[in-house]
Amino acid sequence: MLEDKSQELTPISKLGEFGLIKHLTESFPIVQNSTKLSIGDDAAIIDAEGQKVVVSTDMLAEGIHFNLGYVPLKHLGYKAVVVNLSDIAAMNATPTQILVSVAVSSRFPVEALEEIYDGIALACNRYKIDLVGGDTTSSNAGLVISITAIGLEKEENIVKRSGAKPNDLLVVTGDLGGAYLGLQILEREHSVFLANPNMQPEMEGFDYILERQLKPEARTDIKAKLAELDILPTSMIDVSDGLASEVLHLSDQSKVGFNVYEEKIPMDETTIHTADDLNLNPAMAALNGGEDYELLFTISPTDFDKIKNHPDFTIIGHATENNEGNFLIARGSNQLIPLTAQGWDAFLNKE
């Protein structure tokens, strides 16, 4: 769990709840002008200065969302922040503050919490956000991290899931499927290790997809790029549960159908090659894998010329009338395959 096994570890009970919070958070600087009062009082104070406040929260539970057998604690802290900032980016808003709550069992020493908060600090520095509060408590089970992200934006710039219209173009940032394939490699090598701890993990050549899984990035950069192109999406969502699931969310909220072209789905070469080696369909990894944290959005057809050759964006389909349904247009044919949500759902029976 900790890289240096030789150091003397500090039980959390030595610091107590309030001492632990102070120890973990006292070195976090304040960088946002909207943060008027931070950690140390009963609540934080944020001055929205005429903008709308955008709020999202997410929870990561050990054994459900992560496996500490192969997830470094610092990476976990970083990723916990990123997955929440991605939701703020999906509203076309700017993330500004976070609150962090951690439930932890007695098997974790203070040093383990320090590593998690080191990762949180890295994310705060990377995305220029403030840690303004949170909580810690004991847990009878494993580790649970809950983060609330706050963002600010002018009302006219906020993008919801509900604004897509028939004939709008469906666009995605970056590439998809890499995080899922990275998870498959981690699970494979972890199983090998459990069977034979003397076996060295085979990780060479998988750097890109492993980083996509262990240390993803929120696409907070997309807001500025769209503004430079003079494009305001008609609807938007982040790709956390798989492309198919997100398309269906946009369809449900906007009351439109979608056609998605399999051959247009952007994937990295490492993703494709790894899928082939594991006898998996790379397109299915993109459609159903999840955790890519790219942005999926719709734009007016009149914006096509603005975005068609941009390296950060790929047009993968278009919206149709609601009664036409949601389909994948199979590669190399006109076969229509109904889109179904087979992505991540924490409440589905995985057996």
N, C-alpha and C positions, 0 to 999 in steps of 0.2 A: 504493500500500500504506500509506503514511504520509501524514497530512493535510498536514504542513508539509514540503514538498520542499526548502526553502531551508536547513534546518539541516544542519550537518555530522554525518553519521551515523557511529556507532561500530561497527567490526567486532567480532564476538563474540570473536575471537581475542585482542583486547586485554585482555579480562577473564579468559578461561579459564573452565573449567567451574565450579569452586568459587566463583570471584569473581562469575560470572554469577548463580549461585543466591543468593548472599548479597545481591547488588545488587537482585535481583528480589523477594526475600522478607523483607528486614530490617524493612520497615515494616508487616508484617501483625501486628495485635494478637492476643492470646489472650483469648477471651470465654467459653469453655466451662469449667466447673468440672472436667469429666471429663478435660481435657487437662492432664496432669501434666508432660510433657516434649515439647517441640516441635522445630522445625528447629534443627540445630546439632550433634546427636549422631548416632550410628549408626542409631538408630531412635527413633520417638516412643513415649511411654507414655500410655496411656489407661486411666483407672479407670472401669470400667463401673458400679461401685457397686451391684451386685446385679441389674443389668439385663442383657438379652441384647444382644449386639453384632450389628448388621445391616450387611452389607458388600456393596457393588456397585461394578462398574467398567465403564467405557465408553471407547471410543477414537474420535476423530474424525480422519480422514485427508483431506488436501487432494486435491481431484479426485474424491473418493468421497462425502464427507459435506458438503463446503463448497467454494465457488468464491470465491477472493479477488478475483475481478473485480468482485464486488458485495457481499461480506461484510466489513464493517469489522472490524479486528482486535480492538477493544475489545468489540464485540458477540460475536465468536467466543469470547473468553475467558469472557464472562458465560454464554453459551449452553452451553459445555462443562461448566460447573459445574451449571447447571440440569438438564440431561438426566440427570445422575447423581443429583441430589437427588430428582428425580421418582421414581426407582426406590425410594429410601428411603421416600418418602411413600406409595408403593403398597403398602408393607408395614405401613402405619399406625404407622410409627416416626418418631422425631424426628432429623433429620440433625444431626450434631455436628462432624464433622471431614472434611477432604478431603486427599488427596495428589495432586500434580500432576506429571506427567512430560511433557516436551516434546522431540521430535526435530526439529531444524531445520537447514536447509541454509545454506551460507555466503552465499546471496543475501539473507538476513535480517540486518539490523543489530540491535544491542542495543535501539535505540529501538522496533523492531517487537515485540520480546519485552516491552518495557515496556508497550506498548499492550494486549497480550494479558493481562498480569498486572494492569493497571488494571481490565480487565473482570472478572477473577477476584476482585479485591479488592472491587469493587462487589457481586458476588454473595455474597461472604463476609459483608459488612456487612449486606446485605439479609436474608440468612437466618440471621444470627448463628451462623456456623460458623467453625472454625479451620482454617487451612492448616498442616499439621503435618509435611509432608515431600514427597518426590518426587525427580525426577531430570531432568537435561538431557543430551542427547547430540547428536551431529551426524547428519545425514541426507544421503544421496546423492540423495534424491528431493525431495519437498516437505515441508510442515509436518505433523506428527502430534502431537496432544494426547491424552494418556491420563489420565483422572482416576478415582481410587478414592474413593468416598464411604462414610462410616461413620455409622451411626446407633445410637441406644440406645432400648430400649423394654422394658417388663415383658412377660414371656412371654405372659401371658394377653391382652394387647392386640394382639399381632402378628397380622396377617391375611395368609394365603397365597392362592395361586391355587386351592387344592384343596378348599375347604370348601363350595362351592355345592351346594344340594339342589334336586330338582324342585319347582317352584312358587315358588322364590325369585324376587324381583323384580330385574330388571337395571337399574342406575342409572348415569348418567354425570354428571360435573360440567361446568359451563361450556357451551361450544359447540364444534362440531367442523368441520373442513374448511378453516378460515381459513389455517392455516400452509401447506397445499398450494397454495391459490390465491395466497398471497403469493409463494411460490416461482415460480409460473407468471408472475406479473408481473415479478419480478426477472429471470427467464430471458429473457422477451420483450424487456425494455428493454436487457439486456446484449447480446442478439443484434443489436438495432438499433444500439447503440453500436459494436459491432465492424464492422458494415457501413458506418457513417457516424459517426465520432467527433464530428462537428459537431452531430449531432442531440441535442436536450435530452431527457432521460428524462421520460416521462409517468407521474408517481407521485402526482399530486394525487387525493385521494379514496380512496386505498388504504392510508392510515395504519394502520388496525386490522389488516389481514391482513399487511402488511409487518412490523409489530411481532410478530405471532404467529409469523412465520418467523424473523426476525432476533434478537428478544429475547423468547423465551418465558419463562413463569414456572412454577415447580414448585408444585403445589397442596399445599404443606405446611400450608396453613390448614384443610384439610378435616378433618384429625384432630380438631381442637378443635371444629369445627362438628358432627361426628358425635357427639362425646362430650356436647355440650350437648343433643343430641336423644336421648341414651341409646340410640344405635345402634352396634353393632359389626358391620361387614360380615361375611358368611360367606366371601367371597372377594374379591380385588381385584387390579388390574393397572393400569399406566399406559398411556395411549394414545399410544404412540410410533411404531408401525408401521401405523396405520390401525385403525379400529373393528372391521372384519371380522376382521382378524388377531388382535386381542386377545380378541374373543369366542371364537374357536376355541381360543386358548390356555387360557382359563377352562374351556371345554368339555372339552378334553383332560385337564387336570389334575384337574378335579372329576368327570369321568365323567358329565356331563349334556349335554343338548342345549339350544339356545336358539332362541326366536323373537324377532326384532327387528322393530319396527314402523317402517317408513321414515318415516311422517308424524310420528313422535315424536322423530326425531333432531334435536337442537337445533343451529341454525345461525344465525350473525349475518347481518343484512341485506346487509352488504357482501360477505360470502362468497357469498350467493345471487346477488346482482346481478353480481358479477364472473364467477361460473361461467356465468351466462346470456350475458354479453358474449363469453366465450371459447368458447361452444357446448359447455360441459361440464355434466354432470349434477351439481348440488351434492351430492346424496346420495352419489354415487360418490366425490366428493372426500373426504367424511367417512369413508366406509367403507374407502377404499383409500389415502388421501393420506398420513396419518401426521404426526408431529411436533407434534401438538396439546398433548401432555403434560397432558391432563386425566386424571382417574381414573375407571375403570370398575369397578363393584363390584356384588355381589349382597347383598340383605338378606332377612331373613325376611318373609313376607307379613304377619305380625303387626305389622311396623314401618311399614306403609303410611301410616297416619294421621299418623305423626310426620313424614314426609318429603314428603307429597304436594303441599303448597303452598309448599315452600321454594324461594327463587329461585336457589339454587346447584345444585340437583339436578333431573334429569329422568329419570323412569321411562320406559325405551325398550323394555322387553320383559320376558320371564320365562324361567326355566329349565324344561326338560321332561325326560322320561326320556331316557337316553342314546341308546337305539335310535331315537328320533324325529328325530335329526339337528339341524342348525343352518340356520335359514331366515330370510330377510328377507321380511316381509309387505309387499307392494308398496302404495304409496300409492293410496288410493281403490278398493282391491279386496282380495280375499282370496287373491290369487295368491301362492304360496309360491315364492320364488327361493332356491336353495341358496346359502349363504354360502361364499365361497371367499377364501382369503388372497391378495390381490393387492397387498398393501402393500409397504413397503420391505424389500428383502433385499439386502445388500451383495454377496452372492455370485452373484446371478442375472445372467445375460447381459442387458444393457440394450439391445443392438443390435436 
